[in-house]
Amino acid sequence: MIGWLLSLWFRFSGWKITGRFPHEVPKMVIAVGPHTSGWDVVVGLSARHLIPIDHAYFLGKKELFDGPFGWFFRSLGGTPVDRFSSTGMVQQVAQKFADHDQFRLAMSPEGTRKRVDKLRTGFYYIAKEAGVPILLSGFDFAKKEVVLGPLIYPSADEEADFARILSFFAAVQGKYPEQGLGHLASSPSARQS
């Protein structure tokens, strides 16, 4: 029911999807950006329903899933991670990929809606540890497009990989452009661990 309502909102508000989702790839990290607004969640859930993307998840702190609304977060595709575990986040999430035949994880490279001076690298290292590609996906509010970009397979040349990632996101305008990622495309130190 929620997916149907989101689909109606997406279509009637003039949004469209460009590019192709690689359904033949059962496991991937979907790097979604720029993340500048709470509306990104609405656009993302709508696109997930319309494409459709099966076995799609997002990360949430374990405590969200232990409480009375845990069922709600799971129904939206949430999967818990334990922030206090002795096992690092990258290893926890890589194990989730190993435990499933199909697992597509959506993550924001910024990790926040605020303007950032560096990308967080967790999404990249999760993909690398799990041996899965990264699908670049942008929410362009200026064009009202969900842009499905290329698949990037993390390589030994991380600098080149991040240059490609930043180049893709620099061209996508978030709801609040001043909080976007365009300024990072020319920065040699635009990633952090």
Secondary structure, 3 states (H helix, E strand, C coil): CHHHHHHHHHHHCCCEEECCCCCCCCEEEEEEECCCCCHHHHHHHHHHHHCCCCCEEEEEEHHHHHCCCHHHHHHCCEEEECCCCCCCHHHHHHHHHHHCCCEEEEECCCCCCCCCCCEECHHHHHHHHHCCCEEEEEEECCCCEEEEEEEECCCCCHHHHHHHHHHHHHCCCCCCHHHCCHHHCCCCCCEEC
